[in-house]
């Protein structure tokens, strides 16, 4: 049973972000949560952070267009997690 779990973990580590559980990807080492305005995730009555996983190389186009995808998007609010790149 332990060998199976270990094999599954190895597969997870090698998978790209679209096939991995975000709980395993967005760890405290990656996500900034200090109770300040610089936090990566913000949840209020009127504002919620949304995580978007993009195909490699499409981040520039996303940054140029995401504000037009729907109403009520905070302008210039998109961020990329540091040290988190798809395989």
Backbone bond lengths (Angstrom), bond angles and torsions (degrees), N, CA, C in turn:
res aa  C-N    CA-C-N  psi(-1)  N-CA   C-N-CA  omega(-1)  CA-C   N-CA-C  phi
1 X - - - 1.453 - - 1.536 110.55 -
2 X 1.323 116.63 -41.25 1.462 120.70 178.96 1.523 111.01 -63.74
3 X 1.330 117.00 -39.19 1.468 120.56 179.29 1.526 110.72 -64.05
4 X 1.321 117.07 -38.17 1.464 121.03 177.96 1.519 110.58 -64.47
5 X 1.331 116.51 -45.44 1.461 120.72 178.89 1.524 110.82 -62.20
6 X 1.298 116.46 -41.74 1.466 121.48 179.94 1.539 110.51 -64.53
7 X 1.321 116.74 -41.14 1.463 120.82 177.01 1.516 111.97 -64.21
8 X 1.323 116.10 -40.97 1.461 120.15 178.14 1.523 111.43 -64.27
9 X 1.322 117.23 -38.52 1.465 121.22 177.75 1.522 110.45 -64.76
10 X 1.312 117.07 -40.95 1.461 120.80 179.15 1.519 110.39 -63.69
11 X 1.325 117.13 -39.36 1.463 120.91 177.79 1.517 110.55 -64.52
12 X 1.343 116.67 -41.47 1.457 121.01 178.68 1.518 110.68 -60.25
13 X 1.317 117.11 -44.87 1.459 121.66 -177.89 1.519 111.09 -62.85
14 X 1.319 117.66 -32.77 1.452 121.09 -178.42 1.513 113.85 -87.68
15 X 1.324 118.11 -11.18 1.462 121.70 -176.75 1.523 110.75 -77.02
16 X 1.336 115.14 155.29 1.459 116.88 175.44 1.524 109.36 -76.95
17 X 1.318 116.98 171.26 1.463 121.04 -172.15 1.523 113.77 -63.43
18 X 1.320 117.95 -28.67 1.461 119.03 -179.63 1.523 112.35 -69.64
19 X 1.319 118.04 -18.31 1.463 121.74 -179.07 1.514 113.54 -107.40
20 X 1.311 117.48 8.04 1.459 120.66 -178.24 1.522 110.82 -111.68
21 X 1.308 116.19 152.88 1.451 122.04 176.51 1.529 108.07 -74.80
22 X 1.329 117.41 127.34 1.465 120.10 -177.26 1.524 113.03 -63.97
23 X 1.307 117.81 -21.63 1.464 120.67 175.57 1.530 110.10 -63.64
24 X 1.330 116.22 -33.29 1.457 120.72 178.20 1.530 112.39 -81.51
25 X 1.318 116.83 -21.62 1.463 121.61 -176.17 1.524 111.57 -91.96
26 X 1.316 116.93 -47.49 1.466 121.93 -176.21 1.521 110.41 -90.38
27 X 1.303 115.21 70.01 1.463 122.73 -178.18 1.529 110.21 -85.46
28 X 1.330 117.44 167.86 1.471 119.83 177.11 1.530 113.75 -57.55
29 X 1.325 118.08 -22.58 1.462 120.58 176.24 1.525 111.55 -70.24
30 X 1.332 117.18 -24.56 1.461 122.72 -175.56 1.523 111.57 -100.83
31 X 1.326 116.88 -40.66 1.459 122.81 -172.54 1.528 110.92 -92.60
32 X 1.325 115.41 134.88 1.458 121.06 177.83 1.528 109.09 -94.73
33 X 1.322 117.31 114.41 1.468 123.13 179.02 1.523 108.70 -137.61
34 X 1.329 115.68 89.66 1.462 120.06 -177.86 1.522 112.14 -121.46
35 X 1.336 117.15 7.56 1.457 120.03 -179.84 1.515 113.28 79.79
36 X 1.337 116.77 25.03 1.464 120.14 -179.52 1.531 109.90 -121.07
37 X 1.317 115.57 175.47 1.462 120.82 178.91 1.523 111.78 -68.21
38 X 1.316 117.95 -14.45 1.461 122.63 -179.90 1.529 112.91 -88.15
39 X 1.327 117.98 1.03 1.464 121.33 -179.96 1.522 110.90 -60.33
40 X 1.327 115.90 149.80 1.455 120.97 179.31 1.524 112.67 -75.41
41 X 1.322 117.91 -30.28 1.456 121.85 -179.94 1.515 109.94 -117.28
42 X 1.322 115.42 129.87 1.461 121.51 179.22 1.519 107.93 -127.81
43 X 1.315 116.30 128.15 1.459 121.77 177.22 1.519 108.53 -130.26
44 X 1.323 116.66 113.77 1.455 122.39 174.83 1.527 107.76 -133.42
45 X 1.324 115.96 -176.57 1.459 120.43 178.91 1.532 111.05 -62.16
46 X 1.329 116.94 -31.49 1.456 120.72 -174.22 1.526 114.71 -116.75
47 X 1.325 117.70 2.81 1.457 120.16 -174.70 1.519 110.29 -143.96
48 X 1.331 116.81 132.60 1.457 122.62 177.73 1.514 109.08 -137.82
49 X 1.304 116.30 135.88 1.450 121.79 177.10 1.519 109.68 -78.44
50 X 1.324 116.04 138.55 1.457 122.42 177.74 1.525 108.29 -121.13
51 X 1.330 116.83 131.85 1.463 121.41 177.40 1.526 108.12 -94.80
52 X 1.327 116.24 131.89 1.456 122.51 178.94 1.521 108.17 -124.50
53 X 1.319 116.43 127.44 1.465 120.89 176.01 1.518 106.86 -103.16
54 X 1.321 114.71 123.84 1.463 121.34 -175.45 1.516 111.33 -110.17
55 X 1.329 116.60 150.34 1.470 119.15 172.49 1.528 109.72 -62.87
56 X 1.301 116.02 149.60 1.459 121.26 -179.64 1.532 110.42 -55.33
57 X 1.321 116.32 133.26 1.450 121.84 176.99 1.516 115.74 88.47
58 X 1.334 118.04 -4.06 1.461 119.76 -178.12 1.524 112.54 -101.31
59 X 1.332 118.25 5.43 1.458 120.33 -176.38 1.529 112.88 -66.56
60 X 1.322 119.24 -35.28 1.467 121.03 179.67 1.530 110.61 -66.02
61 X 1.318 116.76 -43.03 1.467 119.93 178.84 1.529 110.69 -66.29
62 X 1.335 117.25 -40.63 1.463 120.76 177.13 1.522 110.22 -59.94
63 X 1.324 117.71 -47.00 1.464 122.04 -178.49 1.529 111.21 -61.08
64 X 1.311 116.26 -32.94 1.461 120.65 -179.18 1.531 111.55 -74.74
65 X 1.342 117.63 -27.89 1.464 120.48 -170.52 1.527 117.10 -117.55
66 X 1.319 120.03 -12.30 1.467 120.38 -169.81 1.527 113.31 -60.72
67 X 1.311 118.31 -28.49 1.465 120.79 -178.05 1.525 112.08 -67.37
68 X 1.339 117.51 -16.87 1.465 121.11 -178.43 1.524 113.05 -99.43
69 X 1.330 118.58 -1.47 1.471 121.16 -175.97 1.517 112.93 -67.46
70 X 1.307 118.06 -34.23 1.460 122.54 -178.71 1.526 108.98 -158.68
71 X 1.314 116.38 170.34 1.464 120.32 178.08 1.530 109.72 -74.03
72 X 1.294 115.47 161.40 1.459 123.88 172.07 1.524 114.62 64.87
73 X 1.313 117.69 31.64 1.459 121.43 173.04 1.520 107.42 -90.47
74 X 1.315 116.56 130.54 1.458 120.60 179.15 1.529 108.21 -69.83
75 X 1.325 117.47 120.18 1.468 120.14 -179.06 1.535 111.93 -60.89
76 X 1.312 115.18 142.18 1.463 123.30 176.72 1.538 112.78 56.95
77 X 1.329 116.57 34.92 1.463 120.02 -177.20 1.530 113.46 -103.99
78 X 1.321 118.00 -5.74 1.466 120.19 -178.44 1.524 110.17 -69.35
79 X 1.331 115.17 139.97 1.460 121.79 178.12 1.512 109.15 -136.96
80 X 1.306 115.22 155.46 1.457 120.89 173.54 1.524 107.28 -112.99
81 X 1.324 116.01 134.25 1.460 119.34 177.84 1.523 109.06 -67.15
82 X 1.295 116.36 132.08 1.462 120.83 178.09 1.527 109.46 -70.07
83 X 1.299 116.50 145.00 1.465 123.37 177.23 1.520 113.22 60.46
84 X 1.327 117.44 27.44 1.456 121.10 178.37 1.513 108.29 -130.69
85 X 1.318 115.73 96.96 1.458 121.53 -179.98 1.514 109.07 -122.51
86 X 1.324 114.42 145.96 1.462 120.19 178.14 1.527 109.29 -71.02
87 X 1.318 116.28 149.42 1.464 121.11 -179.20 1.501 110.81 -82.05
